[in-house]
């Protein structure tokens, strides 16, 4: 059996991946709150932003954590198309969950449906990302721990969407995103505990890209996207602020007449 190391760079990758998950969650929740206060095209745009932020945050968290993943006795490569597919799945499925909540008539049903969809999306993104691993040997999974990781993902997603529907204050959103970040991270590491690798030493070249060639630049790019979007969302006025500024201008106009 190959010895698995989940933190080859020490605390750096777990801490950084947790931060990514929290930023994505905070941005996703903030945009969901904005979406519920908007209508028409504006609501749709906020929900798309929420889905892309959550999807990006979760995916970046997974692959930043994977930067610290090593197996003794073998190199690790990543299949590029499968890795990209896992990103698309994360965004699409989280998007479906967010839209179910954003447009659901019955809050309770929308929440269950959205939480289930999003949770399964997070889990399928994780295991698709794992399927992209290329190494000398055979990867095995403990079914019980895999099941536990899927349950954690669904519970975490449902809790996060509930928070998005019921929490309005920035402080509460911050707390909810820290909790969701922790939940997504624990789902990831539970999924990683399920993994065992039987290494077959070999001198043959592995197909795929190394983390520095592909995963690292992509994670940096998506991380930058999260930070820039966060800045944009933080600076754009809320519906309430916009209405306040419009009503403040009206008396001036009537006085001018």
Secondary structure as UniProt FT lines:
FT   STRAND          4..5
FT   TURN            8..10
FT   HELIX           11..36
FT   HELIX           40..67
FT   STRAND          70..71
FT   TURN            72..73
FT   STRAND          76..78
FT   HELIX           80..103
FT   HELIX           107..131
FT   STRAND          133..135
FT   STRAND          137..141
FT   HELIX           143..166
FT   HELIX           170..193
FT   STRAND          195..199
FT   HELIX           211..215
FT   HELIX           216..235
FT   HELIX           239..256
//
